[in-house]
Amino acid sequence: MWHLGHPLERRALQTSTDVTGFLRHINACRDARLPGERVALRIGEALVGWVDPAAAEAMRGFPEIAVTEHGLRLTEPESLERIARTLARRGLSRWRGEAFDVRVRPDGPVLARVDRGALPVLGIEAVGVHVNGLVERADGPHLWVARRAADKALDPGKLDHIVAGGVPTGLTPDETVVKEAAEEAAIPAALARQAMLVGAITYAMDRPEGLRRDILRCYDLTVPADFLPRAADGEVESFALWPLTQVLVTVRETDDFKFNVNLVLIDLFLRRRLVTGSAGAALRAALDAA
């Protein structure tokens, strides 16, 4: 455990004007160039996705897919889940068994539903929640850091938030926070409901599983000093309480945290004024860029 005056604590504060390490995480999460070789996917006239070329070729054979000069158009929205299952059966995507809503905008109408595993290969935007689990101590703010289980299909063993997850069909982001808090960290619902929405971050990123187009709803949750999170569903291997300055150095100098967690933590550093002045302004501009 660090304490005020620890060499790494001083290093974190003295070098907070160096934002190169932070910017590389932001740039990595925004490396997708659209459309590239991807094919547009529309429901009616609404553009909802950018489909991987191999998946696009497979989808041309479905009767519910019309091939137009502008890409692919889904004529029967209710068929998208069945199409996604076929793509998974052919090895073009994963099957997660969890339905997500398809919208043009997060606050727009639901146009269709699709399995979570198909989102990257179809390039459909998803909404997720990330919770900063904070503990206010006399020696400064601390953050609960989770380590993802070694058997996770995506980013095994990486460091993560105390609570994070995608927003599935039928739930709001706030409801998802409560659900994920119970499942991932055994946080009581009454405490989880105290999480405060503090912002949103968007990105489009090329990943091994496909195109990640995500909107992250960022929350702060201050938990009591005597609260101990517990891995309830096996997705997390362990939890550790870190000084926030230790988190800052780790984000800036390593790739230990899951790729998108870095963005939410950078926002936290800025709001906590661990990076200020012209360096902070430049970092904020980069993070907020759509």
C-alpha positions in Angstrom: 0.0 0.0 0.0 1.3 3.5 -0.9 1.2 6.4 1.5 1.8 10.1 1.0 5.4 10.8 0.4 6.0 7.4 -1.2 8.5 7.8 -4.2 5.8 6.6 -6.7 3.3 9.0 -5.1 5.7 11.9 -5.7 6.5 10.7 -9.2 2.8 10.6 -10.1 2.3 14.2 -9.0 5.6 15.5 -10.4 5.1 14.0 -13.8 1.3 14.6 -14.2 2.1 17.1 -17.1 3.3 14.2 -19.2 0.1 12.9 -20.9 1.7 10.9 -23.7 1.0 7.6 -21.9 -2.7 8.6 -21.5 -3.1 9.7 -25.1 -1.9 6.3 -26.4 -4.9 4.6 -24.7 -7.3 7.1 -26.2 -5.8 6.8 -29.6 -5.9 3.0 -29.3 -9.6 3.0 -28.6 -10.3 5.2 -31.5 -8.3 3.5 -34.2 -11.2 2.3 -36.4 -11.6 4.1 -39.7 -15.2 3.9 -41.0 -16.4 2.5 -43.2 -13.1 1.0 -44.4 -13.9 -2.3 -46.0 -17.0 -2.7 -43.9 -20.5 -2.8 -45.4 -23.3 -0.6 -44.1 -26.2 -2.3 -42.4 -29.5 -0.5 -42.4 -32.9 -1.2 -40.9 -35.2 0.6 -43.2 -33.4 3.9 -43.9 -31.6 3.9 -40.5 -27.9 3.1 -40.5 -27.2 0.8 -37.5 -24.0 -1.0 -38.2 -20.8 -1.6 -40.2 -20.5 -5.3 -41.1 -17.3 -7.2 -41.4 -16.7 -8.2 -45.0 -16.9 -12.0 -44.3 -20.1 -11.6 -42.3 -21.5 -9.3 -45.0 -20.9 -12.0 -47.7 -22.7 -14.6 -45.5 -25.6 -12.3 -44.9 -26.2 -11.8 -48.6 -27.8 -15.2 -48.6 -30.5 -14.5 -46.2 -33.9 -13.6 -47.7 -34.5 -10.9 -45.1 -31.4 -9.1 -46.3 -31.8 -6.8 -49.3 -28.5 -6.0 -51.1 -28.5 -2.4 -52.3 -26.0 0.0 -53.7 -25.7 1.4 -50.2 -25.0 -1.9 -48.5 -27.3 -4.3 -46.7 -30.8 -3.6 -45.6 -32.7 -5.7 -43.1 -36.3 -6.0 -44.2 -37.5 -8.0 -41.2 -35.9 -6.6 -38.0 -37.2 -9.5 -35.9 -35.0 -11.9 -38.0 -31.7 -10.3 -36.8 -31.4 -12.6 -33.8 -31.8 -15.6 -35.9 -29.3 -14.3 -38.4 -26.8 -13.7 -35.6 -27.3 -17.3 -34.4 -26.5 -18.6 -37.9 -23.4 -16.4 -38.1 -22.2 -17.8 -34.7 -22.9 -21.4 -35.9 -20.7 -20.7 -39.0 -17.9 -19.4 -36.7 -18.2 -15.8 -37.8 -19.1 -14.5 -34.3 -19.6 -15.7 -30.8 -22.9 -16.6 -29.2 -23.3 -15.0 -25.8 -26.9 -15.7 -25.1 -27.7 -12.1 -24.0 -29.9 -9.9 -26.1 -29.0 -6.2 -26.7 -31.1 -3.5 -28.2 -30.3 -2.0 -31.6 -30.8 1.7 -31.9 -29.5 4.6 -34.0 -29.1 6.7 -30.8 -29.0 5.6 -27.2 -32.2 7.5 -26.5 -33.8 6.4 -29.8 -36.4 3.7 -30.4 -35.5 0.1 -30.4 -35.3 -1.1 -34.0 -34.3 -4.7 -33.4 -32.5 -7.0 -30.9 -29.4 -9.0 -31.4 -27.2 -11.3 -29.4 -24.3 -9.5 -27.7 -21.7 -11.7 -29.4 -22.8 -10.4 -32.8 -22.3 -6.7 -32.0 -18.7 -6.5 -33.0 -19.0 -8.4 -36.3 -22.0 -6.3 -37.3 -20.5 -3.1 -36.0 -23.5 -2.2 -34.0 -23.2 0.4 -31.2 -23.6 -0.9 -27.6 -24.0 0.9 -24.3 -22.0 -0.1 -21.2 -21.6 1.0 -17.6 -18.4 1.5 -15.7 -18.3 2.3 -12.0 -15.4 3.9 -10.2 -15.5 2.3 -6.7 -14.0 5.0 -4.6 -13.0 5.1 -0.9 -12.2 8.4 0.7 -9.4 8.1 3.2 -7.3 10.5 5.2 -4.3 9.8 3.1 -6.2 10.5 -0.2 -8.7 8.8 -2.5 -8.4 5.1 -3.2 -10.0 3.0 -5.9 -11.2 -0.6 -5.8 -9.4 -2.5 -8.7 -10.7 -5.8 -9.9 -8.6 -8.4 -11.7 -10.5 -10.3 -14.4 -10.6 -14.1 -14.2 -8.0 -15.9 -16.1 -10.6 -17.9 -18.1 -12.5 -14.8 -19.4 -12.8 -15.0 -23.2 -11.9 -11.3 -23.6 -9.0 -9.7 -21.8 -8.3 -12.4 -19.3 -6.3 -11.3 -16.2 -6.5 -7.6 -17.0 -7.3 -5.1 -14.4 -10.9 -3.7 -14.4 -13.4 -1.6 -12.5 -15.2 -2.9 -9.4 -18.3 -3.0 -11.6 -18.7 -2.9 -15.4 -20.9 -4.4 -18.0 -23.1 -4.0 -21.1 -26.6 -2.7 -20.9 -28.9 -5.6 -22.1 -32.4 -5.5 -23.5 -35.0 -4.5 -20.9 -32.7 -2.6 -18.6 -31.6 1.0 -18.2 -28.0 1.9 -17.5 -28.9 2.7 -13.9 -30.6 -0.7 -13.5 -27.6 -2.4 -15.1 -25.3 -0.8 -12.5 -27.4 -2.4 -9.7 -27.5 -5.8 -11.5 -23.8 -5.9 -12.3 -22.9 -4.6 -8.8 -24.7 -7.6 -7.2 -23.3 -10.1 -9.7 -19.7 -9.0 -9.9 -18.9 -7.6 -6.5 -21.7 -8.5 -4.1 -22.6 -4.8 -3.6 -26.0 -4.4 -2.0 -28.7 -2.8 -4.2 -29.2 0.1 -1.7 -25.5 1.0 -2.0 -25.3 0.5 -5.8 -28.1 2.9 -6.3 -26.0 5.6 -4.8 -23.7 5.5 -7.9 -23.7 8.9 -9.7 -23.6 9.2 -13.4 -20.7 11.6 -14.2 -20.3 11.4 -18.0 -20.2 9.3 -21.2 -17.3 8.3 -23.4 -17.6 7.0 -27.0 -15.1 5.2 -29.2 -14.8 3.0 -32.3 -12.0 0.4 -32.1 -10.8 -2.5 -34.1 -10.5 -5.5 -31.9 -9.8 -9.3 -32.4 -13.6 -9.9 -32.0 -14.5 -7.2 -34.5 -15.5 -3.5 -34.4 -16.3 -2.2 -31.0 -18.6 0.9 -31.2 -19.3 1.6 -27.5 -20.8 4.3 -25.4 -19.6 4.0 -21.8 -21.8 5.5 -19.1 -19.3 6.5 -16.3 -20.4 6.4 -12.7 -18.7 7.3 -9.4 -19.7 5.2 -6.3 -18.2 6.1 -2.9 -18.3 3.0 -0.7 -17.7 2.8 3.0 -14.1 2.2 4.2 -15.1 -1.1 5.8 -16.9 -2.4 2.7 -15.1 -5.4 1.0 -16.2 -6.4 -2.5 -16.6 -10.1 -3.1 -16.3 -11.9 -6.5 -19.9 -13.3 -6.7 -20.2 -14.7 -10.3 -16.6 -15.8 -11.1 -15.9 -13.1 -13.6 -13.5 -11.4 -11.2 -10.5 -13.2 -9.7 -9.8 -10.7 -6.9 -10.2 -7.1 -5.7 -7.5 -4.8 -4.3 -7.8 -1.2 -2.9 -5.2 1.1 -4.6 -4.3 4.7 -3.9 -5.7 6.7 -6.9 -2.2 7.9 -7.7 -1.0 4.3 -8.0 -3.8 3.8 -10.5 -2.7 6.9 -12.4 0.9 5.7 -12.8 -0.3 2.2 -13.8 -2.6 3.6 -16.5 0.0 6.0 -17.8 2.9 3.6 -18.0 1.4 0.1 -18.6 -1.3 -1.8 -20.5 -2.4 -3.6 -17.3 -6.0 -2.3 -17.4 -8.6 -3.5 -19.8 -8.5 -1.3 -22.9 -11.7 0.7 -22.3 -11.2 1.0 -18.5 -8.3 3.3 -19.2 -10.6 5.9 -20.7 -13.0 6.0 -17.8 -10.0 6.2 -15.4 -8.5 9.1 -17.4 -11.8 10.9 -17.0 -11.6 10.3 -13.3 -8.0 11.7 -13.0 -9.1 14.8 -14.8 -12.2 15.3 -12.6 -10.0 14.7 -9.5 -7.5 17.3 -10.9 -4.6 14.9 -10.9 -3.8 16.3 -14.3 -4.4 20.0 -14.6 -3.4 23.1 -16.6 -2.6 22.9 -20.3 -1.9 19.2 -20.1 -5.3 18.6 -18.5 -7.0 20.7 -21.1 -5.3 18.8 -24.0 -6.2 15.5 -22.4 -9.8 16.5 -21.8 -10.1 17.6 -25.5 -8.8 14.3 -26.7 -11.0 12.3 -24.4 -14.2 14.2 -25.3 -13.6 14.1 -29.1 -16.4 12.0 -30.7 
